């Protein structure tokens, strides 16, 4: 004789969890053939207003009545899902009952996180070959965001690729901006990373339609700070009474005249100094972030700093050109330097790279193509983000028009 299926529902609250209003979340536990699965109902109630024996709200107030009406509707929907599965499937699990209620079909091919995880593992294997470590890290970060979103929104560990629809994408964007407090551009970068996974799934025949086809959103322009020529000279000419500040200043100035990011500056050594075809000394280094080669001529300012620390014990022991400290320490000391030099801007190590691109190069008529090569950018679009032209440069560029055009009045 065939064993009879057992099926039941229980509503309960988690008293150990309370929100700001001292309310506890209401959960549903589905039990089927001795196995159970729980999900949050995204409702909460005071424990004093809850009957644990019957799994209902107590009282005749409006909120208790609304809660009980909602629980009845949930009970009806779950029973309907159970009956539908019994009619369609010879066997099924308690998780399939829950996912059916949540609108997630258990039998729809590959899963999103499973596919995403496999993609990231391949990236790890190709790290420093086809992908920079920073790129691998960004995709791992997006994977974590997607995983947490699925758990938060759908109360399950994964969804199927076919469940990723325009609503899923919009809800993910909302989650990033509200729950994770990501800024607009960071949110879009995460969505763009997930979009790549979906496009790969389409290319490999796991999806028929692209859910991103009508997704429209643009990056917001970010104001990037840099030092003016006056501010840069103020730091160059300042002699600090504390040696560590002089060292930090020197490393910062070196970046201002090379455009090197902190991650590249800290590992710069004599092997990166080469003699170019022009007979001059050059810095050649592959950027840690992108693995793209940066080629920068050594100016007299940078040569002076190289010579200054050529016999420094720290540099000798660590086989580096400069006594570069951690980015955190460097930024902390740069705040001190800004205060001493009476510069109101929030100076960080990366501002040196912006200063190189604007004040030192572009505003001294160095072509943007040349600047792009020195910064190690793979496209001019990336360089244009740094291309902040100062008013006096624009004025000089436009000055010749004063003589060319006249109007008779």
Buried (B, 14 or more C-beta within 10 A) or exposed (E): EEEEEEBEBEBBBBEEEBEEEEBBBBBBBBBBBEEBBBBEBEBBBBEEBBEEEEBBBBBEEEEBEEBBEBBEEBBEEBBEBBEEBBEEEEEBBBBBBBBBBBEBBBEEEBBBBEBBBEBBEEBEEEBEEEBBBBBBEBBBBBBEBBBEBBEEBBBBEBBBBBBBEEEBBEBBBEBBBEEBEBEBEBBBBBBBBBBBBBEBBBEEEBBEEBBBEEBEEEEEEEEBBBBBBEBBEBBBEEEBEEEEBBBBBBBBBBBBBBBBBBBBBBBBEEEBBEEEEEEEBBBEBBBBBBBBEBBBBBBEBBEEBBEBBEEBEEBEEBEBBBBBBEBEEBBEBBEBBBEBBEBEEEBBBBBBBBBBBBBBBBBEEBEBEBBBBBBBBEEEEBBBEBBBEBEEBEEEEEEEEEEEEEEEE
